[in-house]
Amino acid sequence: MEEIGIATLSLLIANGIVTYKGLHDFTFFDNFSFNVDQILVNKDSKRLVASGFLHADWTRFAFNMITLYLFSRGLESSMGIPSFLILYFTSLIGGNLFALYIHRNHPDYTAIGASGAVSGLVFASIGLFPGMEIGFILLPIYIPAWLYGIAYVLYSIYGIKSQRDNIGHEAHLGGGIVGLLVAIMLNPSILTTNSLALSLILFPSLTFLFLVIKKPHLLIVENPFSRSKKVFTMEEKYNSNKASKQTELDTILDKINMKGYDKLTKKEKDKLKELSK
């Protein structure tokens, strides 16, 4: 049994610390979670990475970390730490960017979790280790990794189209595709040694990406919670956000004029400092 690598251990610890902090501090959780408007309107790009270390509960954290642990051992030892970390973070960011594109007109869409990064590790393993088999927890069943990859892609596409659950299929699929592409870039020889499996996985994935970008009307990619809402342009979102901040500032300034600065609460003073930047 391979020992856990330093990069894997560091990621496990970082995920644990950030998740613990987020579950006990809502402000921290809110400041670092994936949020469409915060990223597109307020240019808060750190959320593309930070949200991947937050989890909604310890069950989801455990599932992601167990998967990270199981798939990272072979990858880190065979790829080396720098390439492994490149794979992890490009999958994380790639998955979130795909989710951002899918939900760009859904201002209230939020997400968290390491699933995009973990999916990248899983798909990279499928590409790099063609003979690998994947089992299921509590079930003595093993299937070829490439078959699992195909099923995963098709399920993710269905999940994105149907939007019937609370799972971030977009980040899963985006992270998985990016992870597989990074594995190919770092080890091009797998294009010949594992060409059939790669083709079966990449063809539906890239076809779906093409349709999402070029012909989205054919897919009806929509969030059911946002269908009744007006779709705002980026300029409208920016102006609305700016007006909201101005209203907050005016309210605080009015209180200062009427009662003086010393009558402000600590929260109001902090907000005044933030809005005055």
CORQUINOR-V763948 format. One record per residue. N is the residue number from 1. RES is the residue in one letter. PSI is psi in whole degrees, -180 to 180 (* if undefined). NEAR is the number of other ideal C-beta (glycine too) atoms within 8 Angstrom. Layout:
((N | RES | PSI | NEAR) (N | RES | PSI | NEAR))
This chain:
((1 | M | 129 | 2) (2 | E | 143 | 6) (3 | E | 154 | 5) (4 | I | 136 | 9) (5 | G | 162 | 12) (6 | I | -37 | 6) (7 | A | -43 | 12) (8 | T | -46 | 14) (9 | L | -41 | 9) (10 | S | -41 | 8) (11 | L | -40 | 11) (12 | L | -44 | 12) (13 | I | -44 | 8) (14 | A | -44 | 9) (15 | N | -41 | 15) (16 | G | -44 | 10) (17 | I | -48 | 8) (18 | V | -40 | 12) (19 | T | -44 | 13) (20 | Y | -46 | 8) (21 | K | -44 | 9) (22 | G | -37 | 14) (23 | L | -18 | 10) (24 | H | 0 | 5) (25 | D | 99 | 8) (26 | F | -37 | 5) (27 | T | -44 | 6) (28 | F | -47 | 9) (29 | F | -46 | 12) (30 | D | -33 | 7) (31 | N | -20 | 6) (32 | F | -3 | 13) (33 | S | 158 | 14) (34 | F | 123 | 13) (35 | N | 125 | 10) (36 | V | -51 | 14) (37 | D | -40 | 11) (38 | Q | -34 | 9) (39 | I | -47 | 14) (40 | L | -41 | 11) (41 | V | -48 | 11) (42 | N | 1 | 8) (43 | K | 37 | 6) (44 | D | 73 | 8) (45 | S | -16 | 6) (46 | K | -24 | 7) (47 | R | -25 | 13) (48 | L | -28 | 13) (49 | V | -49 | 11) (50 | A | -37 | 11) (51 | S | -24 | 14) (52 | G | -5 | 12) (53 | F | -3 | 11) (54 | L | 150 | 14) (55 | H | 150 | 14) (56 | A | -27 | 6) (57 | D | 173 | 7) (58 | W | -22 | 8) (59 | T | -48 | 6) (60 | R | -37 | 10) (61 | F | -47 | 12) (62 | A | -43 | 8) (63 | F | -47 | 8) (64 | N | -40 | 14) (65 | M | -34 | 12) (66 | I | -43 | 8) (67 | T | -43 | 11) (68 | L | -47 | 16) (69 | Y | -46 | 11) (70 | L | -39 | 7) (71 | F | -19 | 12) (72 | S | -26 | 15) (73 | R | -51 | 13) (74 | G | -36 | 10) (75 | L | -48 | 14) (76 | E | -40 | 13) (77 | S | -33 | 8) (78 | S | -32 | 7) (79 | M | -30 | 9) (80 | G | 157 | 7) (81 | I | -49 | 9) (82 | P | -48 | 6) (83 | S | -37 | 9) (84 | F | -44 | 15) (85 | L | -36 | 9) (86 | I | -45 | 10) (87 | L | -47 | 17) (88 | Y | -51 | 13) (89 | F | -32 | 10) (90 | T | -35 | 12) (91 | S | -43 | 20) (92 | L | -51 | 16) (93 | I | -41 | 11) (94 | G | -42 | 15) (95 | G | -42 | 21) (96 | N | -35 | 17) (97 | L | -38 | 10) (98 | F | -42 | 15) (99 | A | -38 | 16) (100 | L | -40 | 13) (101 | Y | -45 | 9) (102 | I | -40 | 10) (103 | H | 23 | 11) (104 | R | -24 | 8) (105 | N | 14 | 7) (106 | H | 83 | 10) (107 | P | -26 | 9) (108 | D | 2 | 8) (109 | Y | 130 | 11) (110 | T | 158 | 8) (111 | A | 158 | 11) (112 | I | 168 | 12) (113 | G | 157 | 14) (114 | A | 12 | 13) (115 | S | -38 | 12) (116 | G | -46 | 19) (117 | A | -43 | 15) (118 | V | -39 | 14) (119 | S | -37 | 17) (120 | G | -40 | 21) (121 | L | -41 | 17) (122 | V | -47 | 14) (123 | F | -35 | 15) (124 | A | -39 | 15) (125 | S | -41 | 13) (126 | I | -40 | 16) (127 | G | -39 | 15) (128 | L | -27 | 12) (129 | F | 78 | 9) (130 | P | -26 | 12) (131 | G | 3 | 4) (132 | M | 147 | 9) (133 | E | 150 | 8) (134 | I | 131 | 9) (135 | G | 175 | 8) (136 | F | 138 | 6) (137 | I | 130 | 4) (138 | L | 1 | 3) (139 | L | 129 | 6) (140 | P | 53 | 4) (141 | I | 132 | 6) (142 | Y | 137 | 6) (143 | I | 156 | 8) (144 | P | 141 | 8) (145 | A | -38 | 14) (146 | W | -34 | 13) (147 | L | -40 | 8) (148 | Y | -42 | 11) (149 | G | -43 | 15) (150 | I | -47 | 11) (151 | A | -39 | 8) (152 | Y | -44 | 12) (153 | V | -48 | 13) (154 | L | -40 | 9) (155 | Y | -40 | 9) (156 | S | -42 | 13) (157 | I | -44 | 12) (158 | Y | -43 | 8) (159 | G | -39 | 13) (160 | I | -42 | 12) (161 | K | -41 | 9) (162 | S | -33 | 6) (163 | Q | 46 | 9) (164 | R | 0 | 4) (165 | D | -174 | 5) (166 | N | 30 | 2) (167 | I | 138 | 6) (168 | G | 71 | 10) (169 | H | -31 | 11) (170 | E | -47 | 13) (171 | A | -36 | 16) (172 | H | -52 | 16) (173 | L | -46 | 17) (174 | G | -45 | 15) (175 | G | -40 | 19) (176 | G | -45 | 19) (177 | I | -45 | 15) (178 | V | -43 | 14) (179 | G | -42 | 18) (180 | L | -42 | 16) (181 | L | -38 | 8) (182 | V | -41 | 14) (183 | A | -39 | 14) (184 | I | -42 | 12) (185 | M | -39 | 7) (186 | L | -23 | 9) (187 | N | 74 | 9) (188 | P | -20 | 6) (189 | S | -22 | 6) (190 | I | -15 | 13) (191 | L | -26 | 9) (192 | T | -37 | 6) (193 | T | -22 | 7) (194 | N | 36 | 12) (195 | S | -41 | 8) (196 | L | -48 | 7) (197 | A | -42 | 13) (198 | L | -41 | 13) (199 | S | -43 | 8) (200 | L | -30 | 10) (201 | I | -44 | 15) (202 | L | -33 | 10) (203 | F | -55 | 8) (204 | P | -33 | 11) (205 | S | -51 | 12) (206 | L | -32 | 9) (207 | T | -43 | 8) (208 | F | -43 | 11) (209 | L | -41 | 10) (210 | F | -44 | 9) (211 | L | -38 | 11) (212 | V | -40 | 11) (213 | I | -44 | 7) (214 | K | -35 | 6) (215 | K | 60 | 7) (216 | P | -25 | 9) (217 | H | -22 | 5) (218 | L | -19 | 6) (219 | L | -21 | 10) (220 | I | 54 | 6) (221 | V | 105 | 8) (222 | E | 152 | 7) (223 | N | 117 | 9) (224 | P | -25 | 6) (225 | F | -11 | 6) (226 | S | 3 | 11) (227 | R | -32 | 7) (228 | S | -2 | 3) (229 | K | 151 | 5) (230 | K | 141 | 3) (231 | V | 116 | 5) (232 | F | 147 | 9) (233 | T | 166 | 6) (234 | M | -36 | 8) (235 | E | -41 | 6) (236 | E | -40 | 8) (237 | K | -44 | 13) (238 | Y | -46 | 9) (239 | N | -38 | 8) (240 | S | -43 | 9) (241 | N | -41 | 11) (242 | K | -42 | 8) (243 | A | -38 | 8) (244 | S | -43 | 8) (245 | K | -38 | 9) (246 | Q | -38 | 8) (247 | T | -43 | 8) (248 | E | -44 | 10) (249 | L | -43 | 11) (250 | D | -40 | 8) (251 | T | -43 | 8) (252 | I | -42 | 13) (253 | L | -37 | 8) (254 | D | -39 | 8) (255 | K | -38 | 11) (256 | I | -43 | 11) (257 | N | -35 | 5) (258 | M | -38 | 5) (259 | K | -14 | 5) (260 | G | 157 | 5) (261 | Y | -36 | 5) (262 | D | -18 | 4) (263 | K | -5 | 7) (264 | L | 145 | 11) (265 | T | 167 | 5) (266 | K | -39 | 6) (267 | K | -40 | 6) (268 | E | -37 | 10) (269 | K | -42 | 9) (270 | D | -40 | 8) (271 | K | -40 | 10) (272 | L | -43 | 11) (273 | K | -41 | 8) (274 | E | -44 | 7) (275 | L | -18 | 10) (276 | S | -5 | 6) (277 | K | * | 4))
